[in-house]
């Protein structure tokens, strides 16, 4: 089932769940909600279901990012409250011990089967969602991949696929770094005054990189995984957001979602403004 260009608030396309009479399918573990903003929220590590039909992974990280699935949907709700429009959301209910959706296919599962099928369908759903989101801003859109970290410092870590050594460079040097092939680093986007890190800090969430914290200062830091490296191009930006445990807790989740929504709303206004209505007068109207 494909995505339609969204004009309504949202709709759940997948997530009907398997029954006792039918074996589970990949789509049973994928949730896709349509949007009306040039923004796609991805939540690949927040699922809790462990279907026996999918083999357990025996290597790599197998723990879930607690609260990230719920946080992604809460951010979508808050954006709708602020902007009267929702982002696209692609999430999963399957546990990371069965498939790691933020890894290449060869590393995502130990065997073929249900886990591998979920991986394929998840990334296909992200591709459909980003394609629909791009149509809303003349081919441009943003992917936010929601994750959780257990590092000591309670900062939101923004992964742009730049490592800590690169971020430690001064702005002029960083701007000359190669970024995804031949592209050069867009420093204002990464840590300028209108960057997502800056807007998160303004909303009350400490963030790295940001103008106040341009690099991790030697502390643990996640710089972005497979999803933000695969689902991007010159007009499709992608950022991995790693939230500390306190920000994902049940007690703080709504507060965090509101702060993130305010930051994203400002980023959309700064970097993805709606096209202005045409003021040109057609020849037919001019003749009247």
C-alpha positions in Angstrom: 0.0 0.0 0.0 1.5 3.3 -1.0 1.5 6.7 0.7 -0.8 9.4 -0.6 0.2 13.0 -0.5 -1.3 14.1 2.8 -4.0 16.6 3.1 -5.7 15.1 6.2 -4.3 15.1 9.7 -3.0 11.5 9.7 -3.8 7.9 9.2 -2.3 4.6 10.3 -1.6 2.5 7.3 0.1 -0.4 8.9 0.2 -1.9 12.5 -2.8 -4.1 12.4 -0.9 -6.9 14.2 -0.8 -10.6 13.6 -3.6 -12.9 14.9 -3.4 -16.4 16.4 -4.8 -17.8 13.1 -2.3 -16.1 10.7 1.5 -16.0 10.8 3.0 -12.5 11.3 3.9 -10.4 8.3 6.6 -7.7 8.1 3.9 -5.0 7.7 2.4 -6.1 11.1 5.4 -4.5 12.8 5.6 -1.2 10.8 3.6 1.9 11.6 3.3 4.7 9.0 1.4 7.9 9.5 0.9 10.4 6.8 1.8 14.0 7.2 1.4 17.5 5.7 4.9 18.8 6.5 8.2 18.4 4.7 9.4 16.4 7.8 9.6 12.6 8.4 10.1 11.3 12.0 11.7 7.8 12.1 11.7 5.6 15.2 13.5 2.3 14.5 14.6 1.2 18.0 11.6 1.6 20.3 9.6 -1.6 19.5 8.9 -4.2 22.2 7.4 -7.1 20.3 9.5 -10.3 20.0 7.8 -12.6 17.5 9.1 -16.1 17.6 9.0 -16.2 13.8 12.0 -13.8 13.7 15.3 -15.3 14.8 17.2 -13.6 17.7 20.2 -11.6 16.8 23.4 -12.9 18.4 25.7 -9.9 17.9 25.6 -6.2 18.1 23.4 -4.0 20.3 20.1 -5.8 21.1 18.5 -3.5 23.7 15.7 -1.1 22.8 15.8 2.6 23.1 13.2 3.0 25.8 10.5 5.6 25.1 11.7 6.6 21.6 8.7 5.3 19.7 6.4 7.1 22.1 8.5 10.2 22.0 8.3 10.4 18.2 4.5 10.2 18.2 4.4 12.8 21.0 6.5 15.2 18.9 4.1 14.6 16.0 1.2 15.5 18.2 2.9 18.7 19.5 3.8 19.8 16.0 0.2 19.4 14.9 -0.8 21.6 17.9 1.7 24.2 16.9 1.4 24.2 13.1 -2.0 22.6 12.5 -0.2 19.9 10.4 1.5 16.7 11.2 4.9 15.3 10.1 5.1 11.9 8.5 6.0 9.2 11.0 7.6 5.8 10.3 8.0 3.6 13.4 8.3 -0.1 14.3 6.9 -2.2 17.1 9.4 -5.0 16.7 12.3 -5.4 19.2 15.8 -4.6 18.3 16.8 -8.1 19.4 15.1 -9.3 16.2 16.3 -6.7 13.7 18.3 -3.6 13.9 16.8 -1.2 11.4 19.7 1.3 11.8 22.2 -1.1 10.2 22.9 -2.2 6.7 20.9 -5.3 5.6 23.9 -7.6 6.1 24.2 -6.6 9.7 20.6 -6.1 10.6 19.7 -9.7 11.2 21.5 -13.0 11.6 19.3 -14.9 9.2 16.8 -14.4 6.4 13.1 -14.5 7.3 10.7 -12.2 9.1 13.4 -9.9 10.6 14.9 -9.3 7.1 11.5 -8.7 5.7 10.8 -6.1 8.3 14.1 -4.4 7.5 13.1 -4.2 3.8 9.6 -2.9 4.4 10.7 -0.3 7.0 13.2 1.3 4.6 10.7 1.1 1.7 8.2 2.9 4.0 10.8 5.6 4.8 11.5 6.0 1.1 7.7 6.5 0.3 7.3 8.9 3.2 10.3 11.0 2.2 9.1 11.1 -1.4 5.7 12.3 -0.3 7.2 14.9 2.1 9.5 16.2 -0.6 6.5 17.0 -2.8 5.3 19.5 -0.2 8.5 21.8 -0.5 9.5 21.5 -4.2 11.7 18.4 -3.6 13.2 19.4 -0.2 12.5 17.6 3.1 14.0 16.7 6.5 14.4 13.3 8.2 14.7 13.1 12.0 15.7 9.7 13.3 14.8 9.3 17.0 17.1 7.3 19.3 18.2 7.2 22.9 21.6 7.1 24.6 22.8 6.2 28.1 25.8 8.6 28.3 26.4 10.4 31.5 25.9 14.0 30.2 22.1 14.6 29.6 22.5 16.3 26.2 20.6 15.7 23.0 23.3 14.4 20.6 22.7 15.4 16.9 24.3 13.0 14.4 25.1 14.6 11.0 27.5 11.7 10.0 30.4 13.9 11.2 32.7 12.4 13.8 33.9 14.1 16.9 37.3 14.9 15.4 35.6 16.8 12.5 33.3 18.7 14.9 36.3 19.8 16.9 37.7 21.7 13.9 37.1 25.5 13.6 34.2 26.6 11.3 36.4 27.5 8.4 38.3 24.2 8.4 35.1 22.2 9.0 33.5 23.8 6.0 36.2 22.3 3.8 35.7 18.8 5.0 34.3 16.2 2.6 30.7 15.2 3.6 29.0 12.4 1.7 31.3 12.2 -1.3 32.0 15.5 -2.9 29.7 17.7 -0.8 31.3 20.2 1.6 30.1 20.6 5.2 27.3 23.1 5.6 28.5 24.5 8.9 25.5 26.9 9.6 23.2 23.8 9.2 25.3 21.8 11.6 25.9 24.3 14.4 25.0 27.8 13.3 22.6 30.2 15.1 19.7 28.7 13.1 20.7 25.1 13.4 18.6 22.4 15.0 21.0 22.3 17.9 20.6 26.0 18.5 16.8 25.7 18.4 16.8 22.8 20.8 19.0 24.8 23.2 16.6 27.8 23.0 13.8 25.4 23.8 15.6 24.3 27.0 17.3 21.1 25.8 21.1 21.1 25.9 22.4 19.9 22.5 25.7 19.0 20.8 26.6 20.2 18.3 25.2 23.7 18.8 26.6 27.2 19.1 27.2 26.8 22.8 28.6 23.2 22.4 30.1 23.0 18.9 31.7 19.6 19.6 31.6 16.8 22.2 34.8 17.9 24.0 36.1 14.3 24.1 32.9 12.9 25.7 30.9 9.9 24.2 28.9 10.9 21.2 26.8 9.2 18.5 27.4 10.8 15.1 24.6 9.1 13.1 24.0 5.7 11.8 22.7 3.9 8.7 19.3 5.6 8.4 20.7 9.2 8.2 23.4 8.1 5.8 21.0 6.2 3.5 17.9 8.4 3.5 19.5 11.7 2.4 20.7 13.6 -0.7 21.4 17.2 -1.7 17.8 18.2 -1.0 16.9 15.6 1.7 18.6 16.4 5.0 18.8 13.8 7.7 19.7 14.1 11.4 19.9 11.4 14.1 18.7 12.7 17.5 19.9 10.8 20.5 18.0 11.6 23.7 19.2 11.0 27.2 17.1 8.7 29.4 15.7 11.5 31.5 14.3 13.2 28.4 12.6 10.0 27.4 11.1 9.1 30.8 7.4 9.0 31.2 7.6 11.9 33.6 9.4 14.2 31.1 8.3 12.8 27.7 5.6 15.4 27.1 7.9 18.3 28.2 10.6 16.9 25.9 8.2 16.5 23.0 7.0 20.1 23.3 10.5 21.4 23.3 11.5 19.3 20.3 8.4 20.4 18.4 9.1 24.1 19.1 12.6 23.6 17.8 11.5 21.7 14.7 8.8 24.2 13.9 11.4 27.0 13.9 13.8 24.9 11.8 11.0 24.3 9.3 10.3 28.0 9.2 14.0 28.9 8.7 15.0 26.2 6.3 11.8 24.9 4.7 9.4 27.8 4.3 6.2 27.2 2.4 6.2 28.4 -1.2 4.8 31.9 -1.5 1.7 32.2 -3.6 2.3 33.4 -7.2 1.6 37.1 -7.7 2.0 36.9 -11.5 -1.1 38.0 -13.5 -2.1 35.6 -16.3 -2.7 37.1 -19.8 -6.4 36.1 -19.5 -6.8 38.1 -16.3 -4.9 41.0 -17.6 -7.2 41.3 -20.6 -10.3 41.6 -18.4 
